[in-house]
Every structure is written in C-alpha cells, then in structure tokens.
Amino acid sequence: MRFGLVHRVMTNALAALGVLAVVSTASLPPWTNGLLVVGLATAIAIPEGWQGRPALRHFATLAPLALLLLQGGRLLLGRSPLDVAVEFAALLQIVRLATRRGAAHDQQIIVLALLHFVAGTVLGGSLTYGICFLGFLVVAPGALVLSHLRREVEGNYRQGARDRTGLPVDVPRILRSRRVVGRSFLVTTCLLAVPILVFTTALFVLFPRVGLSLLLLNHPRSGRMIGFSDHVDLGDVGVLRDDPTIALRFEVGNLPEPPPSRLTLRLRGTAFDAYDGRAWARTERDLHPGNLGPDPESMSLLRRPDRAHDAVVSIDLEPIDPPVVFLPPRAVAMRLKPQSQSLLGEPLLVQLGADGEVRYSGSDTRGLRYDVYVAPEREALVEPLSPADRARYLETPPGLPDRVSALAHEWTDALPTADAKARAIEEHLRTAYGYDLKSPSQGQSQPVDHFLFESRRGHCEFFSTAMAMLLRDVGIPSRNVTGFVGGTWNRFGRYYAVREGDAHSWVEAYVDRGGYQGWQTFDPTPASGAQPLEPPDGLYYYARDLVEALSQRWNTYVVGYDLRKQVRLFDDMHRRYESLRARTGLSRGPLARLTRAPVVAGAALALLALAYVAWKRRPLLGARPGARAEPRPPDPRVEGAAALYRSLEVAMVLHGVARPPSTPPLRHAEDLQARHHPLADAVFDLTRVYLTTRFGGEPLTDDGRRRFERRVREIRSHRREVSPHP
C-alpha cells in the first residue's frame, strides 16, 4: 500500500465523517444537505496533481472570504445563526479539501474535522453522529500518525536535507513507497479505537451528570404536521397518508405474543368546535397550568392516577409544531419523563386548554416523553358541560342546505337515545360512503353537502365533519378531533411507531352512556382509512425498523442520559451487588464489612494502581544491580567498509583535501568534481563503493577489497609525484 495514497484516503474519510456528523445533527433542509454532499464528493475527487494549479490557488485564497461574506449576509437576512454556522463550517472543509497542498493543509483538514465533531456534540448528537464518531475513532489514529510523518518528510525536503548516503530526500518516491505503510500498521492504529472507546464510555457513564446542559442547542424540526394547527380547511387538506416520517412511538403493556403488526389506538391531539361551512377553527385558545399531584412531574387531567388499576401508555413524542401532546382515549392523568434541559432555554411547561387539549412549551426541542394513565372501561368518567359550552358545540354554519338536516333526522328520529343516534349516523357513513384521499368534494362551496349527496367519497375529515354537523342538527353536542389512528409494530425496539401518514380525524359526541354524561369517540371513516399504515414487507423496511429502533435507543440512553438515569443506574448496580452478597452469604459474618461495595471498589482501584506501577517498571524487574546490557556484536561488512574509507580519508588528508566532519562523503566527492581536482574521479568511485557496501547491502569481495586498497595507494603515490617540494 502506497504511503501517500493511504494517507490521502484516511484524511478524506476523516473529513467526510466530520461533515456528515455536523450536517446530520443540525437538521438542515434536504436541498442544503444534498449540495453539501455533492460538494464534498467533488472536492475529494479532484486529483492531487490539479491542486497546485494557479486557478485553485486563487480559489483557496478567495473562497473563504467569499463564504464569510455570503453567510454574514444570510445572517443579516434573518437566517438561523446555528444553520449559518454549520453551513459555513462544512463549506470551509470542502474548500480546504479541494485546494490542499501538502501535509500542512492535511493537518488543517484534521483539525476542522475534530471541530466538526465538537459541534455535533454541541448540537445534541443524533444516531448518525454516533456512527460517524465510531468511524472517527477508527480512522483518526492512523490519519494523525501519517500526517505527522508526511509533514516531517516534506519539512526536511524544503530545508534541502539529504539522507545518510548524501543524496537529496526524494519526497515523491517516499509517498509512492509501499514499505512505509503495511497491513500491520493499519490494523494496529485501527485497534487503538478499542481502548479509546472503552475509556470514553467509562468516563461518559461515571462522570457526574448535571441535568442541565450548556451543550443542547438543537432546534425544532422545520415544517409542521398536517391537521394540528388552529385552522383546518376542508378545501385544502392535501394527501394525508403518504408520509412515513415517525411522529411518535408508544408502548403498551399486556400484549399477546407475537404482538399484532398494527394497533389501532386513537391518540387525540387537537379538537375544533367552530365550523363555518368550509373550515374548522378553535374559538377557545386560553391555556392554564394543569393540576399537579404529590409528584411534581404528574398532572391530573380528570383525576389523580391510580397506579394499581390504571393502564399505562408510554409515549415518546418527536418535535412538532404546534407542540401538541397526544393522549389515548380515557386518559385521566399523565406523568412527564424529564430530559436534559438547555441552561439558556425556558423551562418545560405543560398546559391544559379548551376542548381537552394539552400543549407544552419551553426549549426542550427534542420532543417529549411521558406516561399516560388510562382509566378502566368499567369506570364512569364524569365530564360536566356548561350551558355556554353546549351552545357552541351545537352551532351549525349559516347557509348549510336544509337537506343535510333532513338527512340527519331521517337517520335518527326513530331512535330513543343520543348514543343510539350517534351510532346510527356513524354506521350509515361508514357503510354507505367510500374512502378517497382525493375527494371530489374539496374546493366546493358547500363541501359537506356535496360529500353527502353528490360525490359520496372523501377522506377522513369529510367523514368526521359530516358526522359532527349531522349530530348537531339533532341536538347532540359534538366536536371534530384530529390526531393519530395508531401505529405499526417495530420488532427491534418493541414499540409501535406512529408516522405522519397515520394522521386521522374523528368525532367526539357528548352523550349519556351507562348512566353518566361524557365525551365519547365515534369514527365514521370506513376501515380502509381508519387504520394505521399497513406495515410492508421487504429488506428495506426490515432495515428501516432496525435503524429507527437504534435511533430511539440512542436518543434515550445516550442523548437523554442525565443525572436521573445515572443515579438509577448506580442504584440498580448496587441493588444487584447486594443481592449477590445475600445469595452467597457474604453479607453476614466476618466478611460482611470487607465485601461492602465501597471497600471492594477501593480495593479494585488500588490493585489497578499497583498493576500500572508494575507495568511501568517491568524492564527493571529482571535486571541485576549494576549489570550492563551487552553491546551488539559488530557487523564485519560494515566494519570493513568503514576501515577502507578511513584509509581513503588518510590519503585525502595527505593530499590536502580532507573531508569536513559536517559534509557527507558523497557531497565531498561531488565538490571535488565541481572543482575539477585531478583526484576527483578516483575519490568519487571509491566513495560510491563504500556507500553501496555499507548502506546498500552489496557484498565486498576479496578482489574488490584489493582493488580498493590498490587505488588508495595510487592516490598516495600520485601525491608524491605531483606535489612540489617546499
């Protein structure tokens, strides 16, 4: 393997890992990420011979200044400072890769890559960052060693140094050499990642976590989920069920084995009370703090949690805008799972709104993790409704055609209770109408009327809106609800993944069921549109589930590792150790004190210290006092060549052309030739014989030795013949 090629590949890998780590963590727009990746690939592909051309030299000088001015202008135009800084750092690395010349620039690339990983840590660190960091640990030792070696070689070359034979240092030949870097070197440097990773992991786990982090500066994902704003227009809904991006994950207990691939669990987000004939809106938007229980992280929605009887649904919510909290049916309380909070941000605040909505605010931009307590079906949940609220849940838009009201009475007049009327409307819509994502009714002046009597096809919001209007026409308070319909099973993470394509709309009606008044859920959408996205089969989706599960575990146990988790980890380890002591009988008797956890930990640290001291002193353990290392036996070939050259030096001294100690033998012979000395050719020939014998490994035969000695005698006699007498 060529030295220069291996060094270039490892430097390129380090730079690419750094750029990918910081770009993936910063959540830049897709087009920006695409341009950065294309630029990175182009910079790496530029041949090394092109990078010394004048055009690239000018580009190396002007490009950083142009980038600074460009990004400064974008910052003044209102772009996010974090995005501008990340883009500038990535583009600066791309410019350096495209214009590098020599080891000095390669070391700048390594420093920039290290700064990129530091920035990735500051931004919070995603799963992609973790993978890039592992690659960095593997590649960095070899890249640093080779970069230092190349810098030393090129530094000597620029200073005009020569090798021990007196010849100039040939840098291109060294870079093409296959003897500098071998498989053993690559394996050894890559294996250095193992102790480094073990040390950093131990430091990460053991170092006290402070709960508040100066390094969490990541910002929420751009864009918003359809249907969770304060306004939903039936004429401009778009395709709802084609986005596979994960919105949240949830876990439920008491699942059968194997768990069902799809689980329908309507997770309620936002409710709307006012419909004007084309769009839904919320008239009550005031928020107020929830009722806190004895646990400051628990919040009462309808009552205090009953941990003995309530079912628990654990939800891991991704960042969304607006920040709505999603709740399953019959939710009575919730408990937050605090995550590391930015020191410079606002504290996390969860508030209750009208229509049973829950929202959160603050700088915890990595979403929300919480447990929801769900009341059992046999429990009666009383939800009083004031006359003013009843009135707004019965309003219908002006201009709604009379045939809509007539249809509502046609379906329900023969039924005695509000619950029966609601079920009848739900059944008629579910069985007599078709599900269609591209409804012909959207864009109509009266979309509900057109849906009920003309197209008879539509997506979930047409079904829920039609049912809400029909219920209000027969005197049943109702509201339109948007949320998620359920999720698909992830076999690796053992949770249900809810995607943005699982967004759904249904109806809540205020009816009497089982002797109590309360809000009940009705879903008139046909089954084809009221279920989670079908989990497809295939290798791609298998790998997708694996990556999503790894990402969830990374965010939970690495990014979200805080003081609470650290204390819980140490408590669990202490509990397991004490249980082991109890089972083995070491918690009683004379060894009870000696086997306590602090004593064992202190003894282990002392043994490690003694082992380290012994390892550092290991060369001295077997040596006798005053003993000296035996000298290495001399090499006869080297000694013989040196003796011959000393005889030549004596002859040159007698001739008055002694070699200075600071001048290499070959350079001295070349100097004699440049001065046209009469003995220059003989001295040069004998010097070449000496160098090839001593350093080139060529053997010197007896005939060669005799010829060398004869020519030395000729040089001495030549001096006596030509030298004038004083």
Residue pairs with C-beta under 8 A, 6 or more apart in sequence:
1 178
1 181
1 182
1 183
1 186
2 175
2 176
2 177
2 178
2 181
3 146
3 149
3 150
3 174
3 175
3 176
3 177
3 178
3 180
3 181
4 48
4 150
4 175
4 176
6 142
6 146
6 181
6 186
7 106
7 143
7 146
7 147
7 150
7 175
7 181
8 48
10 139
10 142
10 143
10 146
11 106
11 109
11 110
11 143
11 147
12 44
12 97
13 135
13 139
13 143
14 109
14 110
14 113
14 136
14 139
14 140
14 143
15 40
15 44
15 93
15 96
15 97
15 109
15 112
15 113
16 40
16 44
17 113
17 132
17 135
17 136
17 139
18 93
18 112
18 113
18 114
18 115
18 116
18 117
18 132
18 136
19 36
19 40
19 90
19 93
19 94
19 113
19 116
20 128
20 132
21 116
21 117
21 120
21 128
21 129
21 132
21 133
21 136
22 86
22 89
22 90
22 116
22 117
22 119
22 120
22 123
23 33
23 36
23 86
23 90
24 33
24 126
24 128
24 129
24 132
25 119
25 120
25 123
25 124
25 125
25 126
25 128
25 129
25 218
26 82
26 83
26 86
26 123
26 218
27 218
27 219
27 221
27 222
28 36
28 83
28 86
28 87
29 222
32 87
36 87
36 90
36 91
36 94
39 91
39 94
40 90
40 93
40 94
40 97
42 94
42 98
43 94
43 95
43 97
43 98
44 97
46 56
46 97
46 98
50 56
51 98
51 99
51 100
51 101
52 101
56 98
56 99
57 99
59 95
59 98
59 99
60 95
60 96
60 98
60 99
63 95
63 99
64 92
64 95
67 88
67 91
67 92
67 95
68 88
71 84
71 85
71 87
71 88
74 84
75 81
75 84
80 219
82 123
82 217
82 219
85 119
86 119
86 123
89 112
89 115
89 116
89 119
90 116
92 112
93 109
93 112
93 113
93 116
96 105
96 108
96 109
96 112
97 109
99 105
100 106
100 108
100 109
102 150
102 154
103 147
103 150
103 151
103 153
103 154
104 151
104 154
106 147
106 150
106 151
107 147
107 151
110 140
110 143
110 144
110 147
113 136
117 129
117 132
117 133
117 136
120 129
120 132
120 133
121 129
121 215
122 215
122 217
123 129
123 217
123 218
124 215
124 216
124 217
124 218
124 366
124 559
125 558
125 559
126 551
126 554
126 555
126 559
127 547
127 550
127 551
127 554
127 555
130 554
130 558
134 193
134 197
137 193
137 196
137 197
138 190
138 193
139 190
141 189
141 190
141 192
141 193
141 196
142 185
142 186
142 189
142 190
145 189
146 181
149 180
150 175
153 169
153 171
153 174
154 171
156 169
157 168
157 169
157 171
160 168
161 168
161 169
162 168
162 169
162 664
162 667
163 169
164 664
164 695
165 664
165 666
165 691
165 695
166 664
166 665
166 666
166 667
166 691
167 666
174 180
204 561
205 566
205 569
208 563
208 566
209 340
209 561
209 562
209 563
209 565
209 566
210 563
211 340
211 341
211 562
211 563
211 564
212 340
212 341
212 342
212 343
213 340
213 341
213 342
213 343
214 342
214 343
214 344
216 340
216 341
216 342
216 366
217 342
218 365
218 366
219 365
220 319
220 320
220 321
220 365
221 318
221 319
221 320
221 321
223 321
224 320
224 321
224 322
225 247
225 320
225 321
225 500
225 503
226 237
226 238
226 240
226 500
226 503
227 237
227 240
227 269
227 270
227 461
227 482
227 503
227 505
228 269
228 270
228 320
228 322
228 324
228 482
229 270
229 322
230 270
230 281
230 282
230 285
230 322
231 279
231 280
231 281
232 272
232 279
232 280
232 281
232 461
232 480
232 482
233 278
233 279
234 278
234 279
234 280
234 441
234 442
234 447
234 448
234 461
234 462
234 465
235 278
235 279
235 442
235 443
235 444
235 447
236 442
237 442
237 459
237 461
239 437
239 438
240 437
240 459
240 460
240 501
240 503
240 504
241 437
241 501
241 502
241 503
241 529
241 533
242 501
243 499
243 500
243 501
244 499
244 500
244 501
244 533
245 499
245 500
246 318
246 497
246 498
246 499
246 500
246 548
247 317
247 318
247 320
247 484
247 498
247 499
247 500
247 502
247 503
248 267
248 315
248 316
248 317
248 318
248 326
248 367
248 484
248 498
249 315
249 316
249 487
249 490
249 493
249 495
249 496
249 497
249 498
249 552
250 265
250 267
250 313
250 314
250 315
250 316
250 487
250 495
250 496
250 498
251 313
251 314
251 494
251 495
251 496
252 263
252 265
252 311
252 312
252 313
252 314
252 496
253 311
253 312
254 311
259 489
259 494
260 489
261 488
261 489
261 535
262 486
262 487
262 488
262 489
262 531
262 532
262 534
262 535
263 486
263 487
263 489
263 496
263 532
264 485
264 486
264 530
264 531
264 532
265 313
265 328
265 485
265 486
265 487
265 496
266 328
266 329
266 483
266 484
266 485
266 486
266 504
266 506
266 521
266 523
267 315
267 326
267 327
267 328
267 483
267 484
267 485
267 486
267 498
268 326
268 327
268 328
268 329
268 331
268 356
268 481
268 483
269 324
269 325
269 326
269 357
269 481
269 482
269 483
269 484
270 282
270 324
270 355
270 357
270 481
270 482
270 483
271 282
271 355
271 356
271 357
271 479
271 480
271 481
271 482
271 508
272 280
272 281
272 282
272 355
272 479
272 480
272 481
272 482
273 282
273 283
273 284
273 354
273 355
273 392
273 393
273 479
274 280
274 281
274 282
274 283
274 392
274 395
275 281
275 395
275 396
275 397
275 465
275 468
275 469
275 480
276 397
277 397
277 398
277 399
277 400
277 446
277 448
278 445
278 447
280 465
280 480
282 354
282 355
283 392
284 353
284 354
284 355
285 353
285 354
286 353
286 354
287 351
287 352
287 353
287 359
288 351
288 352
288 353
289 349
289 350
289 351
289 352
290 299
290 300
290 301
290 350
290 351
290 352
290 358
291 299
291 300
292 298
292 299
292 300
293 299
293 300
293 304
293 305
293 333
295 335
297 335
297 336
297 337
297 338
298 304
298 305
298 333
298 334
298 335
298 336
299 333
299 334
299 335
299 336
299 350
300 332
300 333
301 327
301 331
301 332
301 333
301 334
301 352
301 356
301 358
302 331
302 332
302 333
302 375
302 381
302 383
303 332
303 333
304 333
305 332
305 333
305 335
305 373
306 373
306 375
307 373
309 376
310 332
310 333
310 373
310 374
310 375
310 376
311 373
311 374
311 376
312 371
312 372
312 373
312 374
313 328
313 371
313 372
313 374
314 369
314 370
314 371
314 372
315 326
315 368
315 369
315 370
315 371
315 372
316 367
316 369
316 495
316 552
316 556
317 325
317 326
317 367
317 368
317 369
317 370
318 367
319 365
319 366
319 367
320 367
322 359
323 359
323 360
323 361
323 368
324 357
324 358
324 359
325 334
325 350
325 358
325 359
325 360
325 368
325 370
326 483
326 484
327 334
327 358
327 372
328 372
328 374
329 374
329 521
330 374
330 375
330 377
330 381
331 372
331 373
331 374
331 375
332 373
332 374
332 375
332 381
333 372
333 373
334 350
334 358
334 370
334 371
334 372
334 373
335 370
335 371
335 373
336 348
336 350
336 368
336 369
336 370
337 369
337 370
337 371
338 348
338 562
338 564
339 364
339 366
339 369
339 560
339 562
340 559
340 560
340 562
341 347
341 348
341 362
341 363
341 364
342 363
342 364
344 363
345 362
345 363
345 364
346 361
346 362
346 363
347 362
348 360
348 361
348 362
348 363
348 364
348 368
349 360
349 361
349 362
350 358
350 359
350 360
351 358
351 359
351 360
351 361
352 358
353 359
355 479
356 519
360 368
366 555
366 559
366 560
369 560
375 381
380 514
380 515
380 516
380 518
381 516
381 518
382 516
382 517
382 518
383 510
383 517
383 518
383 519
384 517
385 393
385 477
385 510
385 517
389 477
390 477
390 510
393 472
393 477
393 478
393 479
393 510
394 472
394 475
394 477
395 472
396 469
396 472
396 473
399 446
400 446
400 448
400 449
400 469
401 446
401 449
403 449
403 453
404 448
404 449
404 452
404 469
404 470
404 473
405 473
407 452
407 453
407 470
408 425
408 469
408 470
408 471
408 473
408 474
409 473
409 474
411 421
411 424
411 425
411 428
411 470
412 420
412 421
412 424
412 425
412 470
412 474
413 474
415 421
415 424
417 511
417 512
418 475
418 476
418 509
418 510
418 511
418 512
419 511
419 512
419 513
419 520
421 471
421 474
421 476
422 471
422 476
422 509
422 511
422 520
422 522
423 522
425 467
425 470
425 471
425 522
425 524
426 467
426 507
426 522
426 523
426 524
429 463
429 466
429 467
429 524
429 525
430 463
430 523
430 524
430 525
430 526
430 527
431 526
432 456
433 451
433 456
433 457
433 458
433 463
433 526
434 456
434 457
434 526
435 457
435 458
435 459
435 460
435 463
435 525
435 526
435 528
435 529
436 455
436 457
436 458
436 459
437 459
437 529
439 451
439 455
439 457
439 458
439 459
439 462
440 450
440 454
440 455
440 457
441 447
441 448
441 450
441 451
441 454
441 455
441 457
441 458
441 462
442 458
442 462
444 450
447 462
447 465
448 462
448 465
448 466
448 469
451 457
451 458
451 462
451 466
452 466
459 529
460 504
460 505
460 506
460 525
460 529
460 530
461 480
461 482
461 505
463 505
463 524
463 525
463 526
463 529
464 480
464 481
464 505
464 506
464 507
464 523
464 524
464 525
465 480
465 505
466 524
467 478
467 507
467 522
467 524
468 478
468 479
468 480
468 507
471 477
471 478
471 507
471 509
472 478
476 509
476 510
476 511
477 509
477 510
478 507
478 508
478 509
478 510
479 507
479 508
480 505
480 507
481 505
481 506
481 507
481 508
481 521
482 503
482 504
482 505
483 503
483 504
483 505
483 506
484 498
484 502
484 503
484 504
485 502
485 503
485 504
485 530
485 531
485 532
486 496
486 498
486 502
486 531
486 532
487 495
487 496
487 497
487 498
487 499
487 502
487 532
488 496
488 497
488 499
488 532
488 533
488 534
488 535
489 495
489 496
489 497
489 535
490 496
490 497
490 545
490 548
490 549
491 545
492 545
492 546
492 548
492 549
492 550
493 545
493 548
493 549
493 552
493 553
495 549
495 552
497 545
497 548
498 532
499 532
499 533
501 533
502 532
502 533
504 525
504 529
504 530
505 525
506 521
506 522
506 523
506 524
506 525
506 530
507 521
507 522
507 523
507 524
508 519
508 520
508 521
508 522
509 519
509 520
509 522
510 517
510 518
510 519
510 520
511 517
511 518
511 520
513 520
523 530
535 541
557 565
574 597
577 597
578 587
578 597
581 587
581 595
586 592
586 595
587 595
593 599
614 621
637 693
637 694
637 699
637 700
638 694
640 693
640 700
640 705
641 690
641 693
641 694
641 700
642 694
644 686
644 690
644 700
644 705
644 708
644 709
644 712
645 665
645 686
645 687
645 690
645 694
647 709
647 712
648 683
648 686
648 687
648 690
648 712
648 715
649 658
649 659
651 712
651 715
651 716
651 719
652 658
652 659
652 679
652 683
652 715
654 716
654 719
655 679
655 715
655 718
655 719
655 723
657 672
657 677
657 679
657 683
659 665
659 668
660 668
663 671
665 687
665 690
665 691
666 687
666 688
666 691
668 683
668 687
669 680
669 683
669 684
669 687
669 688
670 684
672 679
672 680
672 683
672 684
673 680
673 681
673 684
677 683
678 718
678 722
679 715
679 718
682 711
682 714
682 715
683 715
685 711
686 708
686 711
686 712
689 700
689 704
689 708
692 698
693 699
693 700
700 708
